[in-house]
Amino acid sequence: MKTSLFALSLSLAVAPAAAQTLAIDPHVDLPKSATAPGWSGKADPTSQFDLDRARAGGLNAAAIALFVPQGTRDAPTLARAQAELRVRDGAIHAIAERNPALAVFARSPADVRDAAARGKFAVIESFLNAWPLGNDLDQLDYWYGRGVRILGLVHAGNNQFADSSRPALQLGDTPGENGGLSPLGRAAVRRLNDLGVLIDVSQLSDAAFDQVLALSRAPVIASHSDVRGLVDNSRNLSDGQLDALKAKGGVVAINAFSAYLRARSPETLAAVAALQKQYGLKPGGPALAADRQAEYDQRFHDIVGREPRASVADLVNAVDYAVKRIGVDHVALSSDFNHGGGVDGWADVGEIANVTAELKRRGYRDADIDKLWSGNVLRVWQAAIDARDQAYRPVAVARR
């Protein structure tokens, strides 16, 4: 991946030593190489994340997403997805297990802080898209036992738990088919609260977002979201959603994803519309066969991939917008690396100092930069744990 002149000039101007004291990326995906035998995540030039570049850049922790793309809801497909989950879960754990001198697996904010104090990278396991779990809520307990501490119910496509902000037309999705959360999704919110898992509201439809905030006993995070006030896309959060997130005590992690930081051109939108028409895609229409889905996805990404990539300045424009709207205590930063994330100047985990440099240039104080890079994420994660503990704290009985 080529580094822009903009990124290079910032890299030369700001050494990694100038980075903040603790930096967390709350949403990183595994690279395709992660399922190869012997992969450890230490050094991987095919990935936007590895431990060597994280150390060089000053990134101390990341929530690595346990993720399988959306598919149909039949039993054989779900079984294959669950098998894939186990392989990917093993890869996430391998980052710490195969690099014990460099990394540890973290199950709490205290674990993250302890790892940083010992000079080790903290691997946090998150979970995106509950579709592979079928209708079994006990799977949430299983994955909590494996170490999952952040969970988002959907990705690109509705599932049995909730509606997505991006219904999968190629799977025959109907927008709003669940009315937001399904009864299973509502039960999942309660179970996640009971476990102390931090609920991730990125990717949810507007109705599902509102319902999660109304039901949850704990603050939530949007681990990889941008703002609709700058780019009008259903995947981004509206001003009203930002306000509601603040009122809930939550956090939005502004995402380094070009398509949500820079509006797509009319030409690109027209080309996508023409492609959808060619494949007969429409809300509630018939699903495509698997080979046609793969073909469509490839052609779609070829089209949108021709768009100019956003920059660190575009990313911080979105940070500025969110901070002005809801305050610096409710904003963070995330990359979405290995799943389309990355902007000119922050193309991999080694370049976080460029983001810090732009924040400083805009006038952000060191204390506020610490909040954006780690403090707010740790706070909201701890709040989810505290809400669980508060609910199960024995009530003292007064003696007569």
RARA-V133844 format. One record per residue. N is the residue number from 0. RES is the residue in one small letter. SS is DSSP state (helix for helix, strand for strand, loop for the rest). PHI is phi as a letter, one per 40 degrees, with the letter a starting at -180 (NA if undefined). Layout:
BEGIN
n->N res->RES ss->SS phi->PHI
n->N res->RES ss->SS phi->PHI
END
This chain:
BEGIN
n->0 res->m ss->loop phi->NA
n->1 res->k ss->loop phi->c
n->2 res->t ss->loop phi->c
n->3 res->s ss->loop phi->c
n->4 res->l ss->helix phi->c
n->5 res->f ss->helix phi->c
n->6 res->a ss->helix phi->c
n->7 res->l ss->helix phi->c
n->8 res->s ss->helix phi->c
n->9 res->l ss->helix phi->c
n->10 res->s ss->helix phi->c
n->11 res->l ss->helix phi->c
n->12 res->a ss->helix phi->c
n->13 res->v ss->loop phi->b
n->14 res->a ss->loop phi->c
n->15 res->p ss->helix phi->d
n->16 res->a ss->helix phi->c
n->17 res->a ss->helix phi->c
n->18 res->a ss->loop phi->c
n->19 res->q ss->loop phi->c
n->20 res->t ss->loop phi->c
n->21 res->l ss->loop phi->a
n->22 res->a ss->loop phi->b
n->23 res->i ss->strand phi->b
n->24 res->d ss->strand phi->b
n->25 res->p ss->strand phi->c
n->26 res->h ss->strand phi->a
n->27 res->v ss->strand phi->b
n->28 res->d ss->strand phi->c
n->29 res->l ss->loop phi->c
n->30 res->p ss->loop phi->c
n->31 res->k ss->helix phi->c
n->32 res->s ss->helix phi->c
n->33 res->a ss->helix phi->c
n->34 res->t ss->helix phi->c
n->35 res->a ss->loop phi->c
n->36 res->p ss->loop phi->d
n->37 res->g ss->loop phi->g
n->38 res->w ss->loop phi->c
n->39 res->s ss->loop phi->b
n->40 res->g ss->loop phi->g
n->41 res->k ss->loop phi->c
n->42 res->a ss->loop phi->a
n->43 res->d ss->loop phi->a
n->44 res->p ss->loop phi->c
n->45 res->t ss->loop phi->c
n->46 res->s ss->loop phi->b
n->47 res->q ss->loop phi->c
n->48 res->f ss->loop phi->b
n->49 res->d ss->loop phi->a
n->50 res->l ss->helix phi->c
n->51 res->d ss->helix phi->c
n->52 res->r ss->helix phi->c
n->53 res->a ss->helix phi->c
n->54 res->r ss->helix phi->c
n->55 res->a ss->helix phi->c
n->56 res->g ss->helix phi->c
n->57 res->g ss->loop phi->g
n->58 res->l ss->loop phi->c
n->59 res->n ss->loop phi->c
n->60 res->a ss->strand phi->a
n->61 res->a ss->strand phi->a
n->62 res->a ss->strand phi->c
n->63 res->i ss->strand phi->c
n->64 res->a ss->strand phi->c
n->65 res->l ss->strand phi->c
n->66 res->f ss->strand phi->a
n->67 res->v ss->loop phi->b
n->68 res->p ss->loop phi->c
n->69 res->q ss->loop phi->d
n->70 res->g ss->loop phi->a
n->71 res->t ss->loop phi->c
n->72 res->r ss->loop phi->b
n->73 res->d ss->loop phi->c
n->74 res->a ss->helix phi->d
n->75 res->p ss->helix phi->c
n->76 res->t ss->helix phi->c
n->77 res->l ss->helix phi->c
n->78 res->a ss->helix phi->c
n->79 res->r ss->helix phi->c
n->80 res->a ss->helix phi->c
n->81 res->q ss->helix phi->c
n->82 res->a ss->helix phi->c
n->83 res->e ss->helix phi->c
n->84 res->l ss->helix phi->d
n->85 res->r ss->helix phi->c
n->86 res->v ss->helix phi->c
n->87 res->r ss->helix phi->c
n->88 res->d ss->helix phi->c
n->89 res->g ss->helix phi->c
n->90 res->a ss->helix phi->c
n->91 res->i ss->helix phi->c
n->92 res->h ss->helix phi->c
n->93 res->a ss->helix phi->c
n->94 res->i ss->helix phi->d
n->95 res->a ss->helix phi->c
n->96 res->e ss->helix phi->c
n->97 res->r ss->loop phi->c
n->98 res->n ss->loop phi->b
n->99 res->p ss->loop phi->c
n->100 res->a ss->loop phi->c
n->101 res->l ss->loop phi->b
n->102 res->a ss->strand phi->a
n->103 res->v ss->strand phi->b
n->104 res->f ss->strand phi->c
n->105 res->a ss->strand phi->b
n->106 res->r ss->loop phi->b
n->107 res->s ss->loop phi->a
n->108 res->p ss->helix phi->d
n->109 res->a ss->helix phi->c
n->110 res->d ss->helix phi->c
n->111 res->v ss->helix phi->c
n->112 res->r ss->helix phi->c
n->113 res->d ss->helix phi->c
n->114 res->a ss->helix phi->c
n->115 res->a ss->helix phi->c
n->116 res->a ss->helix phi->c
n->117 res->r ss->loop phi->c
n->118 res->g ss->loop phi->g
n->119 res->k ss->loop phi->b
n->120 res->f ss->strand phi->c
n->121 res->a ss->strand phi->b
n->122 res->v ss->strand phi->c
n->123 res->i ss->strand phi->b
n->124 res->e ss->strand phi->c
n->125 res->s ss->strand phi->b
n->126 res->f ss->strand phi->a
n->127 res->l ss->strand phi->b
n->128 res->n ss->loop phi->g
n->129 res->a ss->helix phi->c
n->130 res->w ss->helix phi->d
n->131 res->p ss->helix phi->c
n->132 res->l ss->helix phi->c
n->133 res->g ss->loop phi->g
n->134 res->n ss->loop phi->b
n->135 res->d ss->loop phi->c
n->136 res->l ss->loop phi->c
n->137 res->d ss->helix phi->c
n->138 res->q ss->helix phi->c
n->139 res->l ss->helix phi->c
n->140 res->d ss->helix phi->c
n->141 res->y ss->helix phi->c
n->142 res->w ss->helix phi->c
n->143 res->y ss->helix phi->c
n->144 res->g ss->helix phi->c
n->145 res->r ss->helix phi->c
n->146 res->g ss->loop phi->h
n->147 res->v ss->strand phi->c
n->148 res->r ss->strand phi->b
n->149 res->i ss->strand phi->b
n->150 res->l ss->strand phi->a
n->151 res->g ss->strand phi->b
n->152 res->l ss->loop phi->c
n->153 res->v ss->loop phi->b
n->154 res->h ss->loop phi->b
n->155 res->a ss->loop phi->c
n->156 res->g ss->loop phi->h
n->157 res->n ss->loop phi->c
n->158 res->n ss->loop phi->b
n->159 res->q ss->loop phi->c
n->160 res->f ss->loop phi->c
n->161 res->a ss->strand phi->a
n->162 res->d ss->loop phi->c
n->163 res->s ss->strand phi->c
n->164 res->s ss->loop phi->c
n->165 res->r ss->loop phi->b
n->166 res->p ss->loop phi->d
n->167 res->a ss->loop phi->c
n->168 res->l ss->helix phi->c
n->169 res->q ss->helix phi->c
n->170 res->l ss->helix phi->b
n->171 res->g ss->loop phi->g
n->172 res->d ss->loop phi->c
n->173 res->t ss->loop phi->b
n->174 res->p ss->loop phi->d
n->175 res->g ss->loop phi->g
n->176 res->e ss->loop phi->c
n->177 res->n ss->loop phi->c
n->178 res->g ss->loop phi->g
n->179 res->g ss->loop phi->h
n->180 res->l ss->strand phi->c
n->181 res->s ss->loop phi->c
n->182 res->p ss->helix phi->d
n->183 res->l ss->helix phi->c
n->184 res->g ss->helix phi->c
n->185 res->r ss->helix phi->c
n->186 res->a ss->helix phi->c
n->187 res->a ss->helix phi->c
n->188 res->v ss->helix phi->d
n->189 res->r ss->helix phi->c
n->190 res->r ss->helix phi->c
n->191 res->l ss->helix phi->c
n->192 res->n ss->helix phi->c
n->193 res->d ss->helix phi->c
n->194 res->l ss->helix phi->c
n->195 res->g ss->loop phi->g
n->196 res->v ss->loop phi->c
n->197 res->l ss->strand phi->c
n->198 res->i ss->strand phi->c
n->199 res->d ss->strand phi->b
n->200 res->v ss->loop phi->c
n->201 res->s ss->loop phi->c
n->202 res->q ss->loop phi->g
n->203 res->l ss->strand phi->c
n->204 res->s ss->loop phi->c
n->205 res->d ss->helix phi->d
n->206 res->a ss->helix phi->c
n->207 res->a ss->helix phi->c
n->208 res->f ss->helix phi->d
n->209 res->d ss->helix phi->d
n->210 res->q ss->helix phi->c
n->211 res->v ss->helix phi->c
n->212 res->l ss->helix phi->c
n->213 res->a ss->helix phi->c
n->214 res->l ss->helix phi->c
n->215 res->s ss->loop phi->c
n->216 res->r ss->loop phi->c
n->217 res->a ss->loop phi->b
n->218 res->p ss->loop phi->d
n->219 res->v ss->loop phi->b
n->220 res->i ss->strand phi->b
n->221 res->a ss->strand phi->b
n->222 res->s ss->strand phi->c
n->223 res->h ss->strand phi->a
n->224 res->s ss->strand phi->b
n->225 res->d ss->loop phi->b
n->226 res->v ss->strand phi->b
n->227 res->r ss->loop phi->c
n->228 res->g ss->loop phi->c
n->229 res->l ss->loop phi->b
n->230 res->v ss->loop phi->b
n->231 res->d ss->loop phi->c
n->232 res->n ss->loop phi->b
n->233 res->s ss->loop phi->c
n->234 res->r ss->loop phi->c
n->235 res->n ss->loop phi->c
n->236 res->l ss->strand phi->c
n->237 res->s ss->loop phi->c
n->238 res->d ss->helix phi->d
n->239 res->g ss->helix phi->c
n->240 res->q ss->helix phi->c
n->241 res->l ss->helix phi->c
n->242 res->d ss->helix phi->c
n->243 res->a ss->helix phi->c
n->244 res->l ss->helix phi->c
n->245 res->k ss->helix phi->c
n->246 res->a ss->helix phi->c
n->247 res->k ss->loop phi->c
n->248 res->g ss->loop phi->g
n->249 res->g ss->loop phi->c
n->250 res->v ss->strand phi->a
n->251 res->v ss->strand phi->b
n->252 res->a ss->strand phi->c
n->253 res->i ss->strand phi->c
n->254 res->n ss->strand phi->b
n->255 res->a ss->loop phi->c
n->256 res->f ss->loop phi->b
n->257 res->s ss->helix phi->d
n->258 res->a ss->helix phi->c
n->259 res->y ss->helix phi->b
n->260 res->l ss->helix phi->b
n->261 res->r ss->loop phi->b
n->262 res->a ss->loop phi->c
n->263 res->r ss->loop phi->c
n->264 res->s ss->loop phi->c
n->265 res->p ss->helix phi->d
n->266 res->e ss->helix phi->c
n->267 res->t ss->helix phi->c
n->268 res->l ss->helix phi->c
n->269 res->a ss->helix phi->c
n->270 res->a ss->helix phi->c
n->271 res->v ss->helix phi->c
n->272 res->a ss->helix phi->c
n->273 res->a ss->helix phi->c
n->274 res->l ss->helix phi->c
n->275 res->q ss->helix phi->c
n->276 res->k ss->helix phi->c
n->277 res->q ss->helix phi->c
n->278 res->y ss->loop phi->c
n->279 res->g ss->loop phi->g
n->280 res->l ss->loop phi->c
n->281 res->k ss->loop phi->a
n->282 res->p ss->loop phi->d
n->283 res->g ss->loop phi->g
n->284 res->g ss->loop phi->c
n->285 res->p ss->loop phi->c
n->286 res->a ss->loop phi->c
n->287 res->l ss->loop phi->c
n->288 res->a ss->loop phi->c
n->289 res->a ss->helix phi->d
n->290 res->d ss->helix phi->c
n->291 res->r ss->helix phi->c
n->292 res->q ss->helix phi->c
n->293 res->a ss->helix phi->c
n->294 res->e ss->helix phi->c
n->295 res->y ss->helix phi->c
n->296 res->d ss->helix phi->d
n->297 res->q ss->helix phi->c
n->298 res->r ss->helix phi->c
n->299 res->f ss->helix phi->c
n->300 res->h ss->helix phi->c
n->301 res->d ss->helix phi->c
n->302 res->i ss->helix phi->c
n->303 res->v ss->helix phi->c
n->304 res->g ss->loop phi->c
n->305 res->r ss->loop phi->c
n->306 res->e ss->loop phi->c
n->307 res->p ss->loop phi->c
n->308 res->r ss->loop phi->c
n->309 res->a ss->loop phi->c
n->310 res->s ss->strand phi->b
n->311 res->v ss->helix phi->d
n->312 res->a ss->helix phi->c
n->313 res->d ss->helix phi->c
n->314 res->l ss->helix phi->d
n->315 res->v ss->helix phi->c
n->316 res->n ss->helix phi->d
n->317 res->a ss->helix phi->c
n->318 res->v ss->helix phi->d
n->319 res->d ss->helix phi->d
n->320 res->y ss->helix phi->d
n->321 res->a ss->helix phi->c
n->322 res->v ss->helix phi->c
n->323 res->k ss->helix phi->c
n->324 res->r ss->helix phi->c
n->325 res->i ss->helix phi->b
n->326 res->g ss->loop phi->g
n->327 res->v ss->helix phi->c
n->328 res->d ss->helix phi->c
n->329 res->h ss->helix phi->b
n->330 res->v ss->strand phi->b
n->331 res->a ss->strand phi->a
n->332 res->l ss->strand phi->b
n->333 res->s ss->strand phi->a
n->334 res->s ss->loop phi->b
n->335 res->d ss->loop phi->g
n->336 res->f ss->strand phi->d
n->337 res->n ss->loop phi->g
n->338 res->h ss->loop phi->a
n->339 res->g ss->loop phi->h
n->340 res->g ss->loop phi->c
n->341 res->g ss->loop phi->h
n->342 res->v ss->strand phi->b
n->343 res->d ss->strand phi->c
n->344 res->g ss->loop phi->h
n->345 res->w ss->strand phi->b
n->346 res->a ss->loop phi->c
n->347 res->d ss->loop phi->a
n->348 res->v ss->helix phi->c
n->349 res->g ss->helix phi->c
n->350 res->e ss->helix phi->b
n->351 res->i ss->helix phi->c
n->352 res->a ss->helix phi->c
n->353 res->n ss->helix phi->c
n->354 res->v ss->helix phi->c
n->355 res->t ss->helix phi->d
n->356 res->a ss->helix phi->c
n->357 res->e ss->helix phi->c
n->358 res->l ss->helix phi->c
n->359 res->k ss->helix phi->c
n->360 res->r ss->helix phi->c
n->361 res->r ss->loop phi->c
n->362 res->g ss->loop phi->h
n->363 res->y ss->loop phi->c
n->364 res->r ss->loop phi->c
n->365 res->d ss->helix phi->d
n->366 res->a ss->helix phi->c
n->367 res->d ss->helix phi->c
n->368 res->i ss->helix phi->c
n->369 res->d ss->helix phi->c
n->370 res->k ss->helix phi->c
n->371 res->l ss->helix phi->c
n->372 res->w ss->helix phi->c
n->373 res->s ss->helix phi->a
n->374 res->g ss->helix phi->d
n->375 res->n ss->helix phi->c
n->376 res->v ss->helix phi->c
n->377 res->l ss->helix phi->c
n->378 res->r ss->helix phi->c
n->379 res->v ss->helix phi->c
n->380 res->w ss->helix phi->c
n->381 res->q ss->helix phi->c
n->382 res->a ss->helix phi->c
n->383 res->a ss->helix phi->c
n->384 res->i ss->helix phi->c
n->385 res->d ss->helix phi->c
n->386 res->a ss->helix phi->c
n->387 res->r ss->helix phi->c
n->388 res->d ss->helix phi->c
n->389 res->q ss->helix phi->c
n->390 res->a ss->helix phi->c
n->391 res->y ss->loop phi->b
n->392 res->r ss->loop phi->c
n->393 res->p ss->loop phi->c
n->394 res->v ss->loop phi->c
n->395 res->a ss->loop phi->c
n->396 res->v ss->loop phi->b
n->397 res->a ss->loop phi->c
n->398 res->r ss->loop phi->c
n->399 res->r ss->loop phi->c
END
